Amino acid sequence: MPLLHAPGRFIAETLTWLPTPPYRSLVLLRLHEIDCQPDPYVAVEAIRRHDLYLVLDYPATVAIVTSALQISDRYRPDAMAAIVIDDDRDDDRTDPVAVHRELTGLLRGRLAENGTDLIAAWSVFGTAPGSAWISLFDNDHGTLPSLPPTATSSDIPASTGGIRPHSATAEQVEAELARHAPPPSYTLEPDGDRDRSQHRVRLMLGWARQVHNGATVTIPGLVAMAEALQDSDVRDVLFAFACGPHGEAASPLWTVLARSLPASHRGRPALLLAVTTYLSGRRDRAMTELRYGLADTPDDPTLLAMARAFADRIPAEVLHAVARSGRATAADLGIDLD
């Protein structure tokens, strides 16, 4: 993946991962470098978007720095990078690039104190091809290139059998989900979020073992797992599990969930199933499973990004490297994936 040698392309590719074009935002990128030949491969492990300004042109410095330090503390990434998306001023207001340089300079210093390198930062004015970008750490600059067409659901081979939805079960689950409401955040204890994520991961892994051993998932179980998959930490851990040594054992559960959950909830289990299938060497089948996941959510950025990766025959090592984030999350939750 281009980074320092082709920043325009790197920025353009990164922006395609965001579900909507960002505006007046700062995007933090958590990076992992994979030592492979002939050149290292820099993988973006995660992306976090922040509002760039509090009000008017006052940077949201405290919120951005705090978030970056949390990422540094929790994940200990190999490095980080930042992309600032702003509007190009043609009035008497403060030069935005000067503001961006001051903000990212402070961010770089605070991260360095915490043991993480901010290796690059850029300002970009617009997200369309031809939009100007400038490095905030040197004088490099250019414009965003036009990228090759990205994958869409129609690019993925049509299913030739395989997953079929259980419509009646999905309708029951959807009705139950409609009656469920998440608890107000103010009722949670200080460690409530962590405890809830830990419980949800254990629930998912417990059902994976039971289904692997022949158990039938109940409607309440399907509802609980549909809710659990809305938790980003849970998804992070399950991706790591799917990439791990025992990932194949969970494939029966991902198949059950992909068939039995409502259409809007099928994408994540279909993705987990496809990742496991791809790592087993069955690329065409993995693409078919992704198509199933995209059938009702054709613009899902994560599934589309994985489709692009599979189409490019991304090395298994890259998926394993991305899964490091989930393994770190699992460790933080006190869960052993091995």
N, C-alpha and C positions, 0 to 999 in steps of 0.2 A: 504494500500500500504506500503510495507516495506521501511524504510528509514534508521533510525539509527540502528535498530536491525538486518537488513539484507541488508547492503549497496551494496554488490555485485549484488544481485537480483535487487535492486532499480536502480542501474546504468545500468544494462543490459536492464531492461524494458524501461528506459528512452531513451536509444539509439535507440530503435525500433521506437520511434516516429519521428526520424529525417529522411527526405526523402532519404538521401544518407549517407553512413558511413563518419563521420567527420574525419578530419586529421589535427593535430596540431591546435586544436581549444579549446576555452573555452566556455562552455555552461552554461548560467545562467538560473536557474529555479525559477520561481515565485510560491510560495507555499501558500496553504490555508489549515488550520487544521479544520476539521469538528468534533465537539464533539458528538460522537455517541458511543454506548455501543457494546461490552465490551471495545474496544480500540478506540482512536481517529483515524480518517482516514485522511491521508495527501494527498491532491489533488494537482497535478501539474497544475496550471492555465495556464501557458504559458512557452515557451522555446525560448530562444534567443541565437543564435550561433555567436561567434566572432572568427576572426583569432587570434591565440594565439601570433604570432610573427609579428613584422613589417618587418624586414629583418633578415636573419640568425637567431640568437638566442636572439634578442632584443625584450622583451615582449611589446605587444601593451597596456601598462599599462593605459595610459591616455584614450584611446578609450574605454577600458573595464570598468574602474571605472566610466567614464562619463555615459556610457549606464546603468550601475547598479544604479547609483544615479537617473537617469531619471525614471527608473522603480519604484524605491522607492518613488520618489516624486509623480508620476502620479497615481500609483495603491495602495500605502500603503499596501503591502502584509503582511500576517502574518509572513512570513519568506522567506528567499531565500537560495538556495544551488548552488554549482558550481561543474561542472565536467570538468576536464582538460584532453583532449585527445592528447597524444604526442607520439613520437617514443622513444624507449629505446636506449640510446647512448652506444656504445661500443668503443668509441675513447676517446681522451683527452679533449673533449669539456666539458663545465660546466655541472655538474650534474643537469638534468632537474628538479628533485624533489625539489632541493634547490631553483631553480628559481620559481617553482610553489608555494612553501611555502611562499616565499617573496611576490609574487604577491597577493595570496589570503589572506595573513595576512594584507597587505595594504587595500585590498578590504573590508575585515571584519571590520577594524577600521573605514574606511570612511562610510560604511553603518551604523555602530553603531552610529556614530555621527549624522546620518540622521534619526535615529529611527527605523532602520530595522536590524534584526538579520540575519547574514549569519550563519546558524546553522550547515552546513557541507560543506566540499570541499574534493574532491578526485582527484588523478591522476590515469589515466588508460592508459596502453600501449597496444593499439590494441582494437578492438571491438568484436572479436570473442570469443566464450566460451573458457575459459582457460587463457585469457589475464589477466595479473597482474594488481591489483589496490592497492592503498595505500591511507589512510586518510592523509590529509594535516594538520589536527588539532590535531591528536594524533598518536599513533603507530599502529592502526588497519590496517590490510592488508588482502589480499586474492586474489582469482581469480574469473573472471566472470563465472557464472553458465550457463549451457544449459537451455534455457527456453522451456516450452511447445510450440508446434507449434502455431504460431499466426494465426489470422483469415486471410483468403484470400477471394476474391470474390466468389470462388467456395464453401466456407463453408456456405454461406448465402442461406437460402431456395430460390428456384427458384420462380419466379413470377407466380401467378395463376390468372392473370388478372391485374387490376389496371392501372398503368401508361402506356400509349402508346405514343411514340413520334409523333409530327406533323412534318413530314419530310419536307414538302414544306415550312412551316413557318420557320423552323430552317435554311433552305438553304437561305431564304431571309435575315434573321438576320445575318447569317455568311457573306454574301456578303456585307452587310452594315458595319459590324465590320471591314472587311478588308479595307474599305475605311476610317476608322477612325484612327487617330494617336493622342496619348496623347500629350499635350502641353509640350514644353521643360521646365525642372524644373526651369531654370534660369528666366523664364518669370513670375513666381509666386511671389506674395507679401509675406512678412514674414509670414503672417497667412494664406497663400494660401492653404496649405495642409489641415489645420483644416477646413477652410471654404468649401473647396471642399468636404471633408468627411461629413460635416454637411449637405450640399446640397444633397449629395447622399443618406444619411440615410432618410432625409425628403422625397425624391423622392420615395424610397422603401416603406416607411410606408404609404405615400399617395396612392400609387398604391394598397397596401394591403387593405386599406379601400374601394377604388373604386371597386376592384374585389369582395370583400366580399359583396358589394351592387349590384353586377350584371354587372359591366362594362366589356367591352372587351378591352384587352390591344392592343395598336397599335404597328406596327413594330418599329417606333422610340422609343416607350416606352420600348419594349423588348431590343433594342440595348442599351439604356441608363442604364437599369438595369443590363444587362450583364457586362457592363463596371464598374458599381458601385460595383458589387460583386468581382471585382479584388482588391478592397481596403480592407486591413486587418482590419482597424477600422470599416468599414461598416459590415464586416462579424462578428466581435466581438459583435457589438451592436445587430445585427439581431439574433445571437444565444441567447443573453440575452432576446430579445423580444419573441423568440420562446418558451423559458422556463418560460415566465412570465404569468400573469393572462389573458392577451389578446392574447396569442400566437395562440390559435385555430383559431382566426379570420383571420390570415394570411395564413392558410393552402391552401385556394383556389389559392392564388397567387403563393405559392411555387409549387403547382401542375401545374399551367400554365407555369411557368418558366421551370420546369423540362421537360415538354412536348415540349416546343416551342424554347428553346435555342439550339444552336449547341452542339454536343456531348461533346466537351471538356469543356462546361460551365454548364452542367447539374448537376454535382456532388454537388455543394453547395446548390442549392435549394432542391435537393433530401435529403440532410443531414438535412436541417431545417425542412422539412416535416416529416422526420423520427423521429427527436427529439420530435416534438409536438405529433406525434402519440404514441411514446413510453411513454411519460408522461401521456397520456390519458389511459394507461394500455393495449394498443394493440401491444404487443411486436412482434408477428409474422409478423404483417403487417409492422411494422417499419423496421424489417429486410429485408422484400421484397423491401421496398422503398430504403434502402441502397444498395441492390443488383442492382437496376436500376441505381443508381448514380455511382456505380463501374463498370458498364458494359463497359463503354468507357474509364474509368480511373482506371483500376484494381489495380494500385499501390499507389493510393492516400492515404497518411499516416493518414490523419485526418479521412477519412471514414473508413479505416481499424481499427483505434483505437476505433472509436465509435462502430464498429461491435463487437470488443472484449468486450467492455463495456456492450453492450446489451446482448451478449451471456452469460456474467457473471451475468446478472440481476442486474446491478449496481443500487444502491438506487437512487430514484429521488433527494434526498437531495444532492448527489454528483454533479449531473448536475446543480442544482440550485446554488451550491457553485462555480462551474466553471463559471457560468454565471455572477458572481459578477464582473468579469473583464469587461464584456461588459456593465454592468450597470454603472461602473465607467467611461468607455469611453463615454457613452451616456451623463452622467452628464458633462464631460469635454467639450462635443460638445454643451451643452445647450439644450439637448433633454430629455423630460420626457417620460419614457416608461410606466408610469402608467396612 
